[in-house]
Amino acid sequence: MAVFLTAMLASAHSARASVALLMEEPYGTFGAFNPTGHAAVYLNRICAETPTQLRPCGPGEFGVVISRYHKIHGYDWIAVPLIPYLYAVDDASDVPASVDRKQVAALRDAYRRAHLEALAPDDRHGRAPRGEWTQLIGSSYDRTIHGFAFPTTPEQDARFIAIMNDRHNVARFNLFFHNCADFSRNVMGIYLPDVIHRNFIADIGLTTPKQVARSLVKYDREHPEMDISAFVITQVPGSVPRSHAVNGVAESLIKSKKYLIPLAVLNPELTAGVIAAYLAGGRLDLPKDAAVFDAEDFASGQQPATPVSAPIPSLAPVADPVTDDRTLLSVDSDDAVGGGMHASTSLMP
């Protein structure tokens, strides 16, 4: 794992500046009830001065993950350095090859005590508090993450830092209208105005992580010069239950028998409408050859298990245009309405 992460971070640091949507798979009881997952944004040249103050990255730093959270010290958004966000440790050499629930809890609590006491202080017994602070760190222990990245400029990053640092960072979370996907949509909108929109058919007007990804894929089809690339960060092996696929609203209804069958019995017309909504605008097929970050492959010095032409390995797979290839997203003409997607390779000039 340490060898893998060292190589991955070296490549990420050498890549051009980029911003990436992290579409994170749902897990646990809430994930079974609400399979839309979580959305966050990774910026590889922007770092966190504090969890609520951004700055340009310095040498040896690898960017920040930012997202909207619920009931964490009254803040709307919080920024966490990349490695802690994924693995709840400061140094890549400390990432375990496999974990169980007890190890995950210990890693999170140790990082909290070292860095996040102000956001998540001890309870009255001196122990780790309950609450949603655990979502800030160690995400890769709970779920697989699908990334969609595109290049940015230093000027765009500077503008983003100024905007975020100037805003009032006060809790606004609402599951229906101010959720994590809404936040990611607004963040992406600073870089790509008027590109990401709600889906009033397939998601009944809610913003979902999958709809944010779908909007990026559609934009890439219309503007291939954007060079949007795909990657996957796999869930860390171990006994922690595996995450499952991200769904949109209509998709979650038609793919779940516990919802679909009662709905079909009670209102067959509505059921037909839900199915039509999904087929018309709710599909998104993830690329089968996106760059996969596999610890065992990289630790052994091998190529990724899934062959890709993207630089190996990079959390922001935006390659140097002179020396590297990349994996680009495209939408088949037959799938344009449904959002079907595959990864194609393109040799940069």
C-alpha positions as CSV (number, residue, x, y, z in Angstrom):
1,M,0.0,0.0,0.0
2,A,2.8,2.4,0.8
3,V,4.6,1.8,-2.5
4,F,1.3,2.3,-4.3
5,L,0.4,5.6,-2.7
6,T,3.9,7.0,-3.0
7,A,3.8,6.4,-6.8
8,M,0.2,7.7,-7.0
9,L,1.0,10.9,-5.2
10,A,4.2,11.6,-7.2
11,S,2.1,11.3,-10.4
12,A,-0.7,13.5,-9.0
13,H,1.8,16.2,-8.0
14,S,3.4,16.2,-11.5
15,A,0.0,16.5,-13.3
16,R,-1.5,19.7,-14.3
17,A,-3.9,21.5,-12.0
18,S,-7.3,19.9,-12.0
19,V,-10.6,19.6,-10.3
20,A,-12.5,16.3,-9.9
21,L,-15.9,15.3,-8.9
22,L,-15.8,12.3,-6.5
23,M,-18.9,10.3,-6.8
24,E,-18.8,8.0,-3.8
25,E,-20.8,4.8,-3.5
26,P,-23.4,4.4,-0.7
27,Y,-22.9,2.0,2.2
28,G,-24.5,0.9,5.4
29,T,-28.1,1.2,6.5
30,F,-28.6,4.7,5.2
31,G,-27.0,3.8,1.9
32,A,-29.4,1.0,1.5
33,F,-32.3,3.3,2.1
34,N,-30.9,6.2,0.0
35,P,-28.6,4.7,-2.7
36,T,-27.7,8.1,-4.3
37,G,-24.3,8.1,-2.5
38,H,-22.1,11.1,-1.6
39,A,-20.5,13.8,-3.7
40,A,-17.2,15.7,-2.9
41,V,-14.7,17.7,-4.9
42,Y,-11.0,17.1,-5.1
43,L,-8.7,20.0,-6.2
44,N,-5.1,18.9,-6.7
45,R,-3.5,22.3,-6.5
46,I,-5.6,23.8,-3.7
47,C,-4.8,23.0,0.0
48,A,-6.3,23.7,3.4
49,E,-4.8,26.3,5.7
50,T,-7.5,25.2,8.1
51,P,-10.6,23.0,7.6
52,T,-12.4,26.1,6.6
53,Q,-9.7,28.2,4.9
54,L,-8.1,27.5,1.5
55,R,-4.8,28.4,0.0
56,P,-2.6,27.3,-2.9
57,C,-0.6,24.1,-2.3
58,G,3.1,24.2,-1.6
59,P,5.8,21.7,-2.6
60,G,5.0,18.2,-1.6
61,E,1.3,18.8,-1.0
62,F,-1.3,16.9,-3.0
63,G,-4.5,18.9,-2.7
64,V,-7.7,18.9,-0.8
65,V,-11.2,17.3,-0.8
66,I,-14.1,19.6,0.0
67,S,-17.7,18.8,0.6
68,R,-20.9,19.9,2.3
69,Y,-21.7,18.1,5.6
70,H,-24.5,17.9,8.1
71,K,-24.2,19.0,11.8
72,I,-20.4,19.4,12.0
73,H,-19.7,22.3,14.2
74,G,-22.1,24.6,12.4
75,Y,-20.2,24.7,9.1
76,D,-21.5,24.3,5.6
77,W,-18.3,22.9,4.0
78,I,-15.1,21.5,5.3
79,A,-11.8,20.9,3.5
80,V,-9.6,17.9,4.3
81,P,-6.2,17.0,2.8
82,L,-6.4,14.2,0.3
83,I,-4.7,11.3,2.2
84,P,-6.5,11.9,5.5
85,Y,-9.8,12.1,3.6
86,L,-9.2,8.8,2.0
87,Y,-7.4,6.9,4.7
88,A,-7.5,8.9,8.0
89,V,-3.7,9.1,8.3
90,D,-1.1,11.8,7.5
91,D,1.4,9.7,5.7
92,A,0.8,7.3,2.8
93,S,3.2,4.8,4.4
94,D,0.7,4.4,7.3
95,V,-2.2,3.2,5.2
96,P,-3.1,-0.4,6.1
97,A,-3.4,-3.1,3.4
98,S,-6.7,-4.3,4.9
99,V,-8.9,-3.2,7.8
100,D,-11.7,-4.2,10.1
101,R,-14.2,-1.9,11.8
102,K,-12.1,-1.7,15.0
103,Q,-9.1,-0.6,13.1
104,V,-11.0,2.0,11.1
105,A,-12.5,3.5,14.3
106,A,-9.0,3.7,15.9
107,L,-7.5,5.4,12.8
108,R,-10.2,7.9,12.7
109,D,-10.1,8.7,16.4
110,A,-6.3,9.1,16.3
111,Y,-6.5,11.5,13.4
112,R,-9.4,13.4,15.1
113,R,-7.4,13.8,18.3
114,A,-4.4,15.1,16.3
115,H,-6.2,17.5,13.9
116,L,-9.9,17.8,14.3
117,E,-10.5,18.3,18.1
118,A,-12.0,21.7,17.3
119,L,-14.6,20.2,15.0
120,A,-15.2,17.0,17.0
121,P,-14.2,17.4,20.6
122,D,-14.2,14.4,23.1
123,D,-17.5,13.5,24.7
124,R,-17.9,14.0,28.5
125,H,-16.2,10.6,29.1
126,G,-13.1,11.6,27.1
127,R,-14.0,9.3,24.2
128,A,-14.6,9.9,20.5
129,P,-18.0,11.6,20.1
130,R,-20.9,10.3,18.1
131,G,-21.9,12.2,15.0
132,E,-21.1,12.7,11.4
133,W,-17.5,13.8,11.8
134,T,-16.4,10.3,10.7
135,Q,-17.4,11.3,7.2
136,L,-14.5,13.7,7.0
137,I,-11.7,11.1,7.1
138,G,-11.2,7.5,6.0
139,S,-13.7,7.5,3.1
140,S,-11.9,4.7,1.3
141,Y,-12.5,2.3,4.2
142,D,-16.2,2.6,3.6
143,R,-16.7,2.8,-0.1
144,T,-15.4,2.9,-3.6
145,I,-15.1,6.3,-5.2
146,H,-15.5,7.2,-8.9
147,G,-13.7,10.3,-10.1
148,F,-14.3,12.6,-13.1
149,A,-11.5,15.2,-13.5
150,F,-10.9,18.1,-15.8
151,P,-7.9,20.6,-16.0
152,T,-8.0,24.0,-14.5
153,T,-5.7,27.1,-14.7
154,P,-3.9,28.9,-11.8
155,E,-6.2,31.9,-12.4
156,Q,-9.3,29.7,-12.0
157,D,-7.9,28.1,-8.8
158,A,-7.0,31.6,-7.3
159,R,-10.5,32.8,-8.1
160,F,-12.0,29.7,-6.4
161,I,-9.9,30.2,-3.3
162,A,-11.0,33.9,-3.1
163,I,-14.6,33.0,-3.5
164,M,-14.7,30.2,-0.9
165,N,-12.7,32.1,1.7
166,D,-14.9,35.1,1.3
167,R,-18.2,33.3,1.7
168,H,-20.0,32.8,5.0
169,N,-19.4,29.2,5.9
170,V,-22.6,28.5,7.9
171,A,-24.5,25.2,7.8
172,R,-27.1,25.0,5.0
173,F,-27.5,21.2,4.6
174,N,-30.9,20.1,3.4
175,L,-31.3,16.6,1.9
176,F,-33.6,17.8,-0.8
177,F,-32.3,21.2,-1.9
178,H,-28.9,21.8,-0.3
179,N,-27.2,18.5,-0.2
180,C,-23.7,17.4,-0.9
181,A,-24.4,17.1,-4.7
182,D,-25.9,20.6,-4.8
183,F,-22.6,21.8,-3.2
184,S,-20.5,19.9,-5.7
185,R,-22.7,21.3,-8.5
186,N,-22.1,24.9,-7.2
187,V,-18.3,24.3,-6.8
188,M,-18.0,22.9,-10.3
189,G,-20.1,25.9,-11.5
190,I,-17.3,28.2,-10.5
191,Y,-15.1,26.5,-13.0
192,L,-17.8,25.5,-15.6
193,P,-20.7,27.9,-15.3
194,D,-24.1,26.7,-16.5
195,V,-22.9,23.2,-17.2
196,I,-24.3,21.1,-14.3
197,H,-28.1,21.1,-13.8
198,R,-30.7,19.2,-11.8
199,N,-32.6,16.5,-13.6
200,F,-36.3,17.3,-13.2
201,I,-37.4,14.0,-14.9
202,A,-35.1,11.2,-13.7
203,D,-34.4,12.8,-10.2
204,I,-37.6,14.7,-9.7
205,G,-35.7,17.9,-9.4
206,L,-33.2,16.8,-6.8
207,T,-29.5,17.1,-7.4
208,T,-27.8,13.7,-7.1
209,P,-24.1,12.8,-7.4
210,K,-24.9,10.7,-10.5
211,Q,-26.6,13.7,-12.1
212,V,-23.5,15.8,-11.5
213,A,-21.4,13.1,-13.2
214,R,-23.9,12.7,-16.0
215,S,-23.7,16.5,-16.7
216,L,-19.9,16.3,-16.9
217,V,-20.1,13.4,-19.3
218,K,-22.6,15.2,-21.5
219,Y,-20.4,18.3,-21.5
220,D,-17.4,16.3,-22.5
221,R,-19.3,14.9,-25.5
222,E,-20.1,18.4,-26.6
223,H,-16.7,19.8,-25.8
224,P,-14.0,17.1,-26.2
225,E,-11.3,19.7,-25.8
226,M,-12.1,19.7,-22.0
227,D,-10.3,16.3,-21.8
228,I,-12.5,15.0,-18.9
229,S,-10.9,11.8,-17.6
230,A,-12.2,9.0,-15.3
231,F,-10.6,7.1,-12.5
232,V,-11.6,4.8,-9.6
233,I,-10.4,4.7,-6.0
234,T,-11.2,1.2,-4.8
235,Q,-12.5,0.5,-1.3
236,V,-9.7,-0.8,1.0
237,P,-9.9,-4.6,1.4
238,G,-10.9,-6.1,4.7
239,S,-14.0,-7.2,6.7
240,V,-15.7,-3.8,6.5
241,P,-18.9,-4.4,4.4
242,R,-18.6,-3.4,0.8
243,S,-20.3,-0.4,-0.7
244,H,-22.7,-0.7,-3.6
245,A,-23.6,1.1,-6.8
246,V,-24.6,4.7,-7.0
247,N,-28.2,5.3,-8.3
248,G,-30.3,8.2,-9.2
249,V,-33.8,8.7,-7.8
250,A,-35.8,7.0,-10.6
251,E,-33.1,4.4,-11.0
252,S,-33.2,3.5,-7.3
253,L,-37.0,3.0,-7.5
254,I,-37.0,0.7,-10.5
255,K,-33.9,-1.4,-9.4
256,S,-35.4,-2.1,-5.9
257,K,-38.1,-4.7,-5.7
258,K,-39.2,-3.4,-2.3
259,Y,-40.1,-0.1,-4.0
260,L,-41.0,-1.1,-7.5
261,I,-43.5,-3.9,-6.8
262,P,-45.7,-2.0,-4.3
263,L,-45.6,1.0,-6.6
264,A,-46.6,-1.0,-9.6
265,V,-49.5,-2.5,-7.7
266,L,-50.8,0.8,-6.3
267,N,-50.2,3.0,-9.3
268,P,-49.1,1.2,-12.6
269,E,-49.3,4.5,-14.5
270,L,-46.9,6.2,-12.2
271,T,-44.6,3.2,-12.3
272,A,-44.5,3.3,-16.1
273,G,-43.6,7.0,-15.8
274,V,-40.8,6.4,-13.5
275,I,-39.3,3.7,-15.8
276,A,-39.7,6.1,-18.8
277,A,-38.0,8.8,-16.8
278,Y,-35.0,6.6,-16.0
279,L,-34.7,5.4,-19.6
280,A,-35.0,8.9,-21.0
281,G,-32.4,10.6,-18.7
282,G,-31.3,8.6,-15.8
283,R,-28.7,6.2,-17.2
284,L,-25.0,6.6,-16.7
285,D,-22.7,3.6,-17.6
286,L,-19.3,4.0,-15.9
287,P,-16.3,3.5,-18.1
288,K,-15.0,0.0,-18.0
289,D,-11.4,0.9,-18.5
290,A,-11.0,4.0,-16.2
291,A,-7.8,4.1,-14.3
292,V,-8.2,1.8,-11.3
293,F,-6.0,2.4,-8.2
294,D,-5.2,-1.1,-7.0
295,A,-2.8,-1.3,-4.1
296,E,-1.6,-4.8,-4.9
297,D,-0.8,-4.0,-8.6
298,F,1.2,-0.9,-7.7
299,A,2.9,-2.5,-4.7
300,S,4.2,-5.2,-7.0
301,G,5.3,-2.7,-9.7
302,Q,2.7,-3.9,-12.2
303,Q,0.3,-1.9,-14.4
304,P,-3.3,-1.4,-13.2
305,A,-5.5,-4.5,-13.4
306,T,-7.7,-2.7,-15.9
307,P,-5.5,-1.5,-18.8
308,V,-5.7,2.3,-19.3
309,S,-3.6,4.8,-21.2
310,A,-3.9,7.4,-18.4
311,P,-0.7,8.3,-16.5
312,I,-0.1,5.7,-13.8
313,P,-1.2,6.3,-11.2
314,S,-2.8,9.7,-10.6
315,L,-5.7,10.9,-8.5
316,A,-6.0,13.7,-11.0
317,P,-5.3,11.9,-14.2
318,V,-4.8,15.0,-16.3
319,A,-1.6,14.2,-18.2
320,D,1.3,16.4,-19.4
321,P,0.3,17.1,-23.0
322,V,3.8,16.4,-24.3
323,T,4.6,13.1,-22.7
324,D,1.5,11.2,-21.5
325,D,-1.7,9.6,-22.6
326,R,-5.0,9.9,-20.9
327,T,-8.3,8.2,-20.6
328,L,-11.1,10.4,-22.0
329,L,-14.8,10.1,-21.5
330,S,-17.2,9.9,-24.4
331,V,-20.8,9.2,-25.0
332,D,-21.9,6.8,-27.7
333,S,-24.4,8.4,-30.1
334,D,-26.8,5.5,-29.4
335,D,-26.6,6.3,-25.7
336,A,-26.7,10.0,-25.9
337,V,-30.2,10.3,-24.5
338,G,-29.6,7.7,-21.8
339,G,-26.2,9.0,-20.8
340,G,-24.3,5.8,-21.7
341,M,-20.5,6.3,-21.3
342,H,-17.3,4.5,-22.1
343,A,-13.7,5.4,-21.8
344,S,-11.6,6.0,-24.9
345,T,-7.9,6.6,-25.2
346,S,-6.3,9.6,-26.9
347,L,-2.6,10.2,-27.5
348,M,-1.9,13.8,-26.7
349,P,0.0,15.9,-29.2
